[in-house]
Amino acid sequence: MSGRKTSEGGDQAEALDKARQTQAERRETSERAILEAAKIIVAERGIEALTLHAAGEAAGYSRALPGHYFGTKNALVAALVDYILESYAIRIRKTVQQTEGLDALCDHVAFYIDDGMRDPISLRAFLSILSAGVGPTELAQNVAGITREAIDGIAALIKRAREAGEIRADARPRAEASIIIASMRGVMFQWLINPDHVSLLRVREALVANIRRSLAP
């Protein structure tokens, strides 16, 4: 009798676990759909056009669901930034993983440009959010943090290349990283504004060559 009760209790616990997993999976799916819809809205119409209701409706869910998940528009935008950056990080880890030092730095720069060509929707949404964070806005702190992390990442690559003797000893990692980040973003802004007049393949080649030349020992 006690063995039967234990079995029944185990079956109930397993069913409850499965129900919880299914619920979590449904939420993950719906959140991803809302974030994808929000990304397209920002890319095509600007961050001003993004609302919780618009994102829910565009994703095919109730207009109230994004409010339940994210609470506010600013929280939705913050989640969107994380979503875009996490997706980018996954792609770059799969692509840029065999190089070290200066080659790794140049590969990161080249990948940024190549990935922008591959996924202009994500790029446009991301740069639109960055632009909206300039000045005394509620996004300013988030944008400052994103830029700081980007500079830190490039600066770490420069520091390792300097320690390996691949670049000049007097190179200042954060200063050089700031210039590189500005160049990368500036190039992609130009391309999004006027793609017919910006050859990204040539710009990528020139930018990488300039980095190698400017950092040469």
Disulfide bonds with the S-S distance in Angstrom:
none
